[in-house]
């Protein structure tokens, strides 16, 4: 075990993120975008997307990028955008429900365009998938076929699973499905009341003390199968014995599959910041999303590397679940995660020189200086978009 306050030795992420628009053909009730007006759900044009990608690669020295939606496979120019990203050495990932990959020719076209991998939202198994999506037909079967197509095409994939009351009894089944199909990573995302949900008490929100034991069993399944297992945004003390799997805002910079705070918000710091900068940025991110330290957090040894709890969560459920750690303060954010038993590593190349000609601010609402990265002059959750022709759905 390294010293509790030693400098972090893990590499920081080199992954950007770009919202391509909020349009989606599903209607998951826990989605942040469900409350966004329909007229805000167009698409980012190719020119603006490529400008952002060029800056990610040339100015921020990112080597990977996640394309977010909505559902990015519906973008009418997704093959062009993926191809440009790959051509400049910025390895593209699509975050997707995966159902349109059931059409093998489309999955192959994305592979041939240069897609690096897929992050597939698998929130449940069987008929439960449709009840969560609230639209579509044969949803889980299409996800299965899409995953099988990726396996045949040799394209790697990972899973995202949002932890809500609807799927609490299936998290272990999702873990088994990931192990059986060959997923490299499973991220369990505890529901965060960000953006439009910050003033709500949604019925699907689960307390950490209820989800924790289920998540621990799911992690055991994945670890035994050699699959990386992560939990996002739970207080460290609610997962004792499993802290090496827990990522708060402080640990995220040390997950190579997560987003670089620098390019994510177009902060303007050229190149790759050091660990001290990411510690500062993690604190900003925690405040941005409404995390606070409860009374139970006072005096906790892990407070410098833990977010505490979301303000909405604290007001709804209180702090009775929180039990402070004793001992000297721990300031190294990798104190636990450096001991994660299975890590799906990404191969990185040499860092390119910084192109200072790309320093100008980007002009998508994702990158504006407002405290919420999705704000668009009063349109909560907005993304600067144009109403482009629809891509024919598979």
ChimeraX attribute file (.defattr): number of C-alpha atoms within 10 A of each C-alpha:
attribute: neighborCount
match mode: 1-to-1
recipient: residues
	/A:1	7
	/A:2	12
	/A:3	9
	/A:4	15
	/A:5	14
	/A:6	13
	/A:7	15
	/A:8	18
	/A:9	11
	/A:10	14
	/A:11	12
	/A:12	22
	/A:13	21
	/A:14	29
	/A:15	29
	/A:16	30
	/A:17	24
	/A:18	21
	/A:19	22
	/A:20	29
	/A:21	26
	/A:22	26
	/A:23	20
	/A:24	20
	/A:25	14
	/A:26	18
	/A:27	17
	/A:28	18
	/A:29	15
	/A:30	20
	/A:31	15
	/A:32	17
	/A:33	24
	/A:34	18
	/A:35	13
	/A:36	17
	/A:37	13
	/A:38	11
	/A:39	11
	/A:40	21
	/A:41	23
	/A:42	23
	/A:43	27
	/A:44	22
	/A:45	19
	/A:46	17
	/A:47	10
	/A:48	15
	/A:49	19
	/A:50	16
	/A:51	13
	/A:52	24
	/A:53	27
	/A:54	20
	/A:55	24
	/A:56	29
	/A:57	29
	/A:58	25
	/A:59	24
	/A:60	33
	/A:61	24
	/A:62	29
	/A:63	25
	/A:64	28
	/A:65	28
	/A:66	23
	/A:67	24
	/A:68	19
	/A:69	22
	/A:70	27
	/A:71	22
	/A:72	22
	/A:73	28
	/A:74	22
	/A:75	28
	/A:76	18
	/A:77	19
	/A:78	19
	/A:79	19
	/A:80	15
	/A:81	22
	/A:82	25
	/A:83	20
	/A:84	21
	/A:85	27
	/A:86	20
	/A:87	12
	/A:88	13
	/A:89	17
	/A:90	28
	/A:91	23
	/A:92	27
	/A:93	24
	/A:94	24
	/A:95	23
	/A:96	24
	/A:97	28
	/A:98	24
	/A:99	22
	/A:100	19
	/A:101	24
	/A:102	20
	/A:103	15
	/A:104	18
	/A:105	12
	/A:106	17
	/A:107	22
	/A:108	19
	/A:109	12
	/A:110	22
	/A:111	19
	/A:112	13
	/A:113	20
	/A:114	21
	/A:115	23
	/A:116	20
	/A:117	20
	/A:118	23
	/A:119	25
	/A:120	22
	/A:121	19
	/A:122	22
	/A:123	27
	/A:124	27
	/A:125	19
	/A:126	13
	/A:127	13
	/A:128	16
	/A:129	22
	/A:130	20
	/A:131	16
	/A:132	18
	/A:133	20
	/A:134	15
	/A:135	14
	/A:136	15
	/A:137	11
	/A:138	13
	/A:139	23
	/A:140	22
	/A:141	16
	/A:142	19
	/A:143	22
	/A:144	20
	/A:145	19
	/A:146	23
	/A:147	25
	/A:148	17
	/A:149	20
	/A:150	21
	/A:151	15
	/A:152	11
	/A:153	14
	/A:154	12
	/A:155	17
	/A:156	17
	/A:157	23
	/A:158	22
	/A:159	24
	/A:160	19
	/A:161	21
	/A:162	24
	/A:163	26
	/A:164	22
	/A:165	16
	/A:166	18
	/A:167	20
	/A:168	19
	/A:169	13
	/A:170	19
	/A:171	25
	/A:172	21
	/A:173	16
	/A:174	22
	/A:175	28
	/A:176	15
	/A:177	17
	/A:178	22
	/A:179	21
	/A:180	10
	/A:181	13
	/A:182	17
	/A:183	23
	/A:184	21
	/A:185	24
	/A:186	27
	/A:187	21
	/A:188	24
	/A:189	18
	/A:190	19
	/A:191	22
	/A:192	22
	/A:193	21
	/A:194	16
	/A:195	18
	/A:196	15
	/A:197	18
	/A:198	16
	/A:199	11
	/A:200	12
	/A:201	13
	/A:202	14
	/A:203	10
	/A:204	15
	/A:205	17
	/A:206	19
	/A:207	17
	/A:208	18
	/A:209	13
	/A:210	12
	/A:211	19
	/A:212	18
	/A:213	13
	/A:214	15
	/A:215	23
	/A:216	20
	/A:217	14
	/A:218	21
	/A:219	24
	/A:220	16
	/A:221	20
	/A:222	26
	/A:223	18
	/A:224	12
	/A:225	16
	/A:226	18
	/A:227	24
	/A:228	23
	/A:229	28
	/A:230	26
	/A:231	25
	/A:232	20
	/A:233	25
	/A:234	24
	/A:235	25
	/A:236	26
	/A:237	20
	/A:238	20
	/A:239	20
	/A:240	14
	/A:241	11
	/A:242	20
	/A:243	20
	/A:244	20
	/A:245	25
	/A:246	26
	/A:247	28
	/A:248	20
	/A:249	24
	/A:250	24
	/A:251	26
	/A:252	24
	/A:253	27
	/A:254	24
	/A:255	22
	/A:256	21
	/A:257	23
	/A:258	19
	/A:259	23
	/A:260	29
	/A:261	24
	/A:262	23
	/A:263	28
	/A:264	19
	/A:265	20
	/A:266	25
	/A:267	15
	/A:268	14
	/A:269	13
	/A:270	19
	/A:271	22
	/A:272	20
	/A:273	14
	/A:274	11
	/A:275	19
	/A:276	11
	/A:277	13
	/A:278	23
	/A:279	20
	/A:280	11
	/A:281	19
	/A:282	23
	/A:283	17
	/A:284	14
	/A:285	18
	/A:286	20
	/A:287	15
	/A:288	14
	/A:289	18
	/A:290	18
	/A:291	21
	/A:292	18
	/A:293	17
	/A:294	16
	/A:295	14
	/A:296	15
	/A:297	22
	/A:298	13
	/A:299	14
	/A:300	21
	/A:301	17
	/A:302	25
	/A:303	19
	/A:304	16
	/A:305	25
	/A:306	30
	/A:307	26
	/A:308	27
	/A:309	23
	/A:310	24
	/A:311	18
	/A:312	20
	/A:313	22
	/A:314	16
	/A:315	11
	/A:316	12
	/A:317	12
	/A:318	15
	/A:319	17
	/A:320	11
	/A:321	13
	/A:322	20
	/A:323	15
	/A:324	17
	/A:325	17
	/A:326	10
	/A:327	10
	/A:328	12
	/A:329	16
	/A:330	19
	/A:331	20
	/A:332	22
	/A:333	29
	/A:334	26
	/A:335	22
	/A:336	21
	/A:337	21
	/A:338	18
	/A:339	13
	/A:340	17
	/A:341	14
	/A:342	18
	/A:343	19
	/A:344	15
	/A:345	11
	/A:346	11
	/A:347	7
	/A:348	11
	/A:349	8
	/A:350	7
	/A:351	15
	/A:352	15
	/A:353	12
	/A:354	17
	/A:355	16
	/A:356	13
	/A:357	9
	/A:358	18
	/A:359	16
	/A:360	11
	/A:361	13
	/A:362	18
	/A:363	13
	/A:364	20
	/A:365	21
	/A:366	24
	/A:367	22
	/A:368	19
	/A:369	12
	/A:370	14
	/A:371	13
	/A:372	19
	/A:373	21
	/A:374	20
	/A:375	20
	/A:376	19
	/A:377	10
	/A:378	7
	/A:379	12
	/A:380	18
	/A:381	23
	/A:382	24
	/A:383	25
	/A:384	21
	/A:385	19
	/A:386	14
	/A:387	13
	/A:388	13
	/A:389	11
	/A:390	12
	/A:391	12
	/A:392	8
	/A:393	11
	/A:394	13
